[in-house]
Amino acid sequence: MSTLYVVATPIGNLGDITHRALETFKAVDVIACEDTRRTLQLLTHFGIRKPLVSCRARNEQDASARVLDILAKGQDVAYASDAGTPALSDPGAVLVRIVRAAGHTVVPIPGASAFAALLSVGGTGDKAVLFEGFLSPKPGRRRSRLRELLEMGCGFVLYESPFRIVKLLADLSEIEGERQVVIGREMTKLHEEVISGTAAELHADFAARNKILGEFAVLVSGKKTLNDSDT
């Protein structure tokens, strides 16, 4: 049987791509990807040329059937989302499930992840951390889920866009303003920023900014206060 390789790609800095990821891209017959334009830029940077197949959230079911046809011909396929690790707030899970059910081998090629990168510099020391990803853009649903997460007693990581980060921080500040939060903005990129404080402090910071750019990863600690003994 053929193999589907699920390949993590850089979240910003292209130097973060792994040697194994590059070797996998060179070795496979076809590369399926969330956005062919983004993946083409990555491959071109490293001098790799391969046939590309679109496999994004909106067409993942149909694209998976196309990937199955390729695998059935004895060809190997790599899958890459736009940035980071597939299936973490990115497409990939449906493809993996369908390919595995058809009897093909699925192999992870690990690498960059905003989730892991933020945890490594978060310093919260939470023993349990839940990955939540993007919350609902609807205010009522967002606040309701935030309350549930805050009551769990473990840390959790959210992803957010520059258009809704202030609204997210406003909700956190209103529900539990003293909860410790670490924000990673534009992680691994030129204007990377990692800041920490209470939800209220960070809301005041971002609400006062004239312009907010970049993608955000937000770590909310399960602890209401932090000290050296917590880690």
C-alpha positions in Angstrom: 0.0 0.0 0.0 1.1 3.6 -0.6 1.8 6.1 2.1 0.3 9.5 3.1 2.8 11.7 4.9 1.3 14.5 7.0 4.0 17.2 7.0 4.3 20.2 9.4 5.6 23.3 7.7 7.0 26.6 9.1 4.5 29.0 10.8 6.6 31.9 9.7 10.4 31.5 9.6 11.3 29.2 6.7 14.4 28.1 8.6 12.1 26.1 10.9 11.4 23.5 8.3 12.9 20.2 9.1 15.4 18.2 7.0 12.9 15.3 7.1 10.1 17.5 5.7 12.2 18.6 2.8 13.3 15.0 2.1 9.7 13.9 2.2 8.6 16.5 -0.2 11.4 15.5 -2.6 10.5 11.8 -2.3 6.7 11.7 -2.8 5.0 11.7 -6.1 2.3 14.3 -5.3 1.8 17.0 -2.7 -1.7 17.7 -1.5 -2.1 21.1 0.3 -4.5 23.5 1.8 -3.5 26.4 -0.5 -1.5 25.5 -3.7 -0.2 29.0 -3.9 1.2 29.0 -0.4 2.8 25.6 -0.8 4.2 26.5 -4.2 6.0 29.4 -2.6 7.5 27.2 0.0 8.5 24.5 -2.4 10.0 27.1 -4.8 12.1 28.6 -2.0 13.7 25.2 -1.5 13.9 24.3 -5.2 11.3 21.5 -5.1 8.9 20.9 -8.0 6.0 18.4 -7.6 2.4 18.1 -8.8 0.0 19.8 -6.4 -3.5 18.9 -5.4 -5.8 21.3 -3.5 -7.2 19.9 -0.3 -8.7 22.6 1.8 -11.5 22.6 4.4 -14.3 23.3 1.9 -13.3 20.5 -0.5 -11.6 18.1 1.8 -14.1 15.3 1.4 -13.9 15.4 -2.4 -10.1 16.0 -2.4 -9.6 13.0 -0.2 -11.2 10.8 -2.9 -8.7 12.3 -5.4 -5.8 11.5 -3.0 -7.1 8.0 -2.6 -7.0 7.5 -6.4 -3.4 8.6 -6.4 -2.5 6.3 -3.6 -4.3 3.4 -5.3 -2.0 3.8 -8.2 1.0 3.1 -5.9 2.1 6.7 -5.6 3.0 8.3 -2.3 1.4 11.7 -1.2 2.5 14.4 1.2 -0.1 16.7 2.8 0.7 20.2 4.1 -1.6 22.9 5.4 -0.8 26.6 5.0 1.5 26.7 8.0 2.2 24.6 11.1 0.9 21.1 11.8 -2.1 19.9 9.8 -5.3 19.1 11.7 -4.5 21.7 14.4 -7.1 24.3 13.5 -6.3 23.4 9.9 -7.6 20.8 7.4 -6.1 17.3 7.4 -8.2 15.2 9.9 -10.8 14.2 7.3 -8.1 13.2 4.8 -6.2 11.1 7.3 -9.3 9.3 8.5 -10.4 8.4 4.9 -6.9 7.4 3.8 -6.4 5.2 6.9 -9.8 3.6 6.5 -8.8 2.6 2.9 -5.9 0.7 4.3 -3.1 3.0 3.4 -0.3 4.0 5.8 -0.3 7.5 7.4 3.0 8.8 8.7 3.4 12.1 10.7 6.4 14.3 9.8 6.4 16.6 12.9 7.6 20.1 13.0 6.4 23.7 13.7 3.3 24.4 15.7 2.1 27.7 17.1 0.6 25.7 20.0 3.9 24.1 21.0 5.9 27.2 20.3 3.7 29.3 22.7 3.8 26.7 25.4 7.6 26.6 25.3 7.8 30.3 26.1 4.6 30.6 28.2 6.2 29.8 31.5 2.9 29.0 33.1 3.8 25.5 34.2 0.4 24.1 33.6 0.5 20.3 33.8 -2.6 20.0 31.7 -3.2 22.2 28.7 -6.2 22.0 26.3 -5.9 23.0 22.7 -9.1 24.8 21.7 -8.1 26.7 18.6 -10.5 29.3 17.2 -13.6 30.1 19.3 -16.9 31.0 17.7 -17.0 34.6 16.2 -20.5 34.9 17.7 -20.2 36.9 21.0 -22.6 34.8 23.0 -21.1 31.4 22.0 -17.6 32.8 22.5 -18.3 34.0 26.1 -20.1 30.8 27.0 -17.2 28.6 25.9 -14.7 30.9 27.6 -16.6 30.4 30.9 -16.5 26.6 30.5 -12.8 26.7 29.7 -12.0 28.9 32.7 -13.9 26.6 35.0 -11.9 23.5 33.9 -8.9 24.3 36.0 -6.4 23.6 33.2 -4.5 25.8 30.8 -5.9 26.3 27.3 -4.6 27.7 24.0 -6.7 29.7 21.6 -6.0 31.0 18.1 -7.3 34.4 17.1 -7.2 36.8 14.2 -6.1 40.5 14.5 -9.8 41.5 13.9 -11.1 39.7 17.0 -8.2 39.7 19.5 -9.5 42.7 21.4 -13.0 41.3 21.6 -11.5 38.0 23.0 -9.4 39.8 25.6 -12.4 42.0 26.5 -14.5 38.9 27.2 -11.7 37.3 29.2 -11.2 40.5 31.2 -14.9 40.7 32.0 -15.3 37.1 33.0 -12.0 36.7 35.0 -9.8 39.7 34.6 -7.0 38.5 37.0 -6.4 35.2 35.1 -2.8 34.9 33.8 -2.5 35.1 30.0 0.4 34.8 27.5 0.0 36.1 24.0 2.2 35.2 21.0 1.8 37.5 18.0 3.5 36.8 14.6 5.4 33.9 16.2 8.8 33.1 14.5 8.3 36.1 12.1 10.2 39.4 12.0 7.9 41.2 14.3 7.4 38.4 16.8 6.0 39.5 20.1 5.4 37.5 23.3 3.7 39.3 26.1 2.2 38.2 29.4 0.0 39.6 32.1 -3.5 39.4 33.5 -6.4 39.3 31.1 -7.3 42.8 32.2 -3.8 44.1 31.6 -3.5 42.6 28.1 -7.0 43.9 27.2 -6.0 47.4 28.1 -2.7 47.1 26.1 -4.3 45.9 22.9 -7.4 48.1 23.2 -5.0 51.1 23.2 -3.1 50.1 20.1 -3.9 52.0 16.9 -3.2 49.1 14.6 -3.2 45.4 15.2 -1.5 43.1 12.7 -0.6 39.4 12.7 -2.0 36.1 13.8 -2.3 35.3 17.5 -1.9 32.3 19.8 -3.2 32.9 23.3 -2.3 30.7 26.3 -4.6 31.1 29.3 -3.2 29.6 32.5 -5.3 27.3 34.6 -3.8 29.0 37.6 -5.2 32.3 38.9 -1.7 33.4 40.1 1.8 32.3 39.2 5.0 32.0 41.2 8.3 30.1 40.8 7.1 27.2 42.8 4.3 26.5 40.3 6.8 25.3 37.7 
